[in-house]
Structure formats: structure tokens, C-alpha cells
Amino acid sequence: MQSDAVAQSSSQTLELSASADGFLRVGDHSFRCALGFNGVIDADSKTEGDGKTPAGRWQLRYVMYRADRRPCPRTRLPVTTISFWDGWCDDPKHPDYNCPVRLPFDASHEKLFRDDDLYNIIVVLGHNDDPPVPGKGSAIFMHIAKPDYAGTEGCVALAEDELETLLGLAAFETFITITA
């Protein structure tokens, strides 16, 4: 169920703000979130596998979801489903680094079709993607948090209903600013 946050005009850029205090804010609303288990780091210092969330301003690119587990999220962002064959390359030496890939895949990758519920919704953030710089971090998403809000590998994680609320507000010009 979505909360009662009020959507802004579609002509405005929506700005989200997540900080190391464990809260994501949009307008007058505040949502608990989990960040990297090793904290937040300046994006220029981010390295693959460091368990840190990159500080910076990132565009919300598109949404992926598990159609076998939940309905399509309501959003104005582009949406696609996650299949058993979807992965994300996290091998800095591979030409597909920080890009979606089809499984099986011969290099190191993250499987998106997970057994837990954390990736039932994924929002791909525009970190290190234009173009990807090898070793500067991959698969930085917004996704569903663990029940105890334990730290992530570097993503931003929220309760499912609150992530749905944010997606209901989001449009193509939606950005998240992550600060230490």
C-alpha cells in the first residue's frame, strides 16, 4: 500500500535526498532507508565491492520488477520485468561492466532474479553509467530493504510500500542526491 505523499506537477524535477542518517527525504516526507554497510563515500573514491554508497546526484533511470511476485509499480518511469535470465555485470575487466546482461554470463555478475524479496522492485540509478568507468562501482540501485534495514552492498533500500510511494511521484526528471 502506498502512503499519502502528494505528487508534484509533472513539469517539475523531483529531487530526493538520502543521507547517512538513514533517511530519504522528498518534500515534507521522510522515509527510513538503508545505505552501504560501510557507509557513504564520495563517488570519485568509490571502488567496486567496497560496500559503500556513492555520494552524488543520480538520475532514476528505469524500474525493474518481479511480475511473478507483485503487480507492476505505478510510476511514470520506464518499467520492465525481471526474468530468470537477467543479471548485471560487476566485472571491471569486462566490456559490459555496470550494464544489464543475459544469463548465463561468462564474467562476474549479480543475479537479479533473487530468492529473497529485495529485488522484487529495482530502480536503476544513473551512477557510473555514462560511460561506465571500470572499478568505480556497479549495480547501484534503489530496492527493497531487509526488515531490519541492514546495510546494502552500496544501494539505497526502502520498505516496499515507501519505495512504491516514491515511484508514484517519480518521472523522467527525478534525481536522488546522496550525502555523507
N, C-alpha and C positions, 0 to 999 in steps of 0.2 A: 504494500500500500504506500502511495506517495504522500509526503507531507503537504501542508498547505502553503508552501512558499509561492510567492506570486511571480509570474513570468514577466520579464521586461519586454519592451517593444522589440520586435524582430529586427528593427533597423539599428539597434544599439549593439555595441560589442559587449558581450557579457564577460566579466572578469571574476575569476575565482582566485582565492588566495589560501594557500596551505602553508602552515608554519610548523617549526619544530616543537611547538607546544602541543601538537596533536590535534589541531582543529583546522578545518577547511571552512572558509567564510565566503559568503556571497550576499551582498547587500546587508540586511539586518539579520540574516540567518547564519548559524554556526553549526557545523556538523563535526562530530568526533571522527578522526581519521588516524590511520597508521601510516608511518613512513618507514624508510630503510632501517633495518635492525642496527646499523652502525651510524645512524643519523643522516644529516643533510650535508652535502658538500658542494662547493662552487662547481658548476658544470665543467669549467676548464680543467679541474683537478679530478673529475670523475674517471674511474677506470672500471673496466669490465670485471664483474664479480666481487666488487668491494662492499656490497650490501648497503650502499649509501644512495639516497635520493638526490638527484641533481637539482641544485638551486637554479632558478631561471624562470623565464616566461615561455610557456609551451602552449601551442595551439592544440585543441582537442580535434584530432583528425577524423576519426570514424569509430563506430561501435561494432563490436562482435559479440554474439551471444549464442548460448546453447539452446537451440529450438526444441531439443528433446527434454529439456528440464524446465523451461519457462517460456512465457509469451514474449514476443518482440517488445523491447522497451520503446516507450513513446518518446520520440526525440525528432528534432529537425536535422540532426547529424546523419550522414550516410550510415547505413546499417547493413551488416552481412552476418550470416550464420557461421558458427564454428563446427567443422566436421572432424571426424576421427583422423583425417589426413592432414590437419592444419598444425603447423609448427612455426617457430620464429628462430632464425639463425642467430646464435650468440658467439660464433667463432670469428674473432677478429681477422683471421687469415683468409677467410672465405669471401668471395666476391658478393655473396648475398647477406653479408653481415648487417644486422639490425633490420632485416626485411622478413616478411612472411614467406614461408616455404611450404612445400607439399611433402608429406612423409610417405615412404621412408626417405631420409635425407642423410647424405654421407658425412656431413660435418656436425659439430656440436650444435645443439638446438634445444629449445624449450618446446615441450608438447603443450598445445593449447586445449586439447580435449582431455581435461583432467578428471580424476576420480573424485576429488573434493569439489566443493561448490564455489571456490574462489574465482574461477574463470567463467562462471555462468554468464557474466557480463564483463567485457573488457572495453575500455576506452583507450584507443591508441593515442599517445601524446606525441607531439612533434619534437621530441628530444633526439638529437643526433641523427637526423634523417634527411638532411637537405644540403649536401650528401652525407651519408654516414661516414664518420671518421673511425677507422679501426681502433678498438680498445677503449673508446670513450663512452661506452655504455649502450646496452641494447635492451629491448623489451621493457621500456619504461611505460607502464600503463596505469590507468585508474582501474581498480577492480574491487571485488567484494572482500571485505575484511574478515579475518578469523574472528570467532566470537569474543576472544579476549583482546582483540586489536594488537596482537603480537606484530612485531616489526616485519617488514617485507624485504625482498631482495633489492629494493630500490624504487618500488612503485608507491602509489598513493592508494590506500584501501579504505573503503567506507562500508557501512551497513548497507545491505542490498536496497532497502526502501529509500535510504537517503541518496544512494547513487542514482536510483530511478528518478527521484525528485530533481536532482541536478541535470539529468539528461532531458527531463521535461522542459527545463529552462534553456538548454543549450541550443545553439545554432552554429552555422559555419564559422562565424567570427566569435568563438568562445575560446578564452585563454585561461590557463592556470598559472599563477605566479607562486613558486615555491621558494620559501626563505628559510634561512638557518635560525 
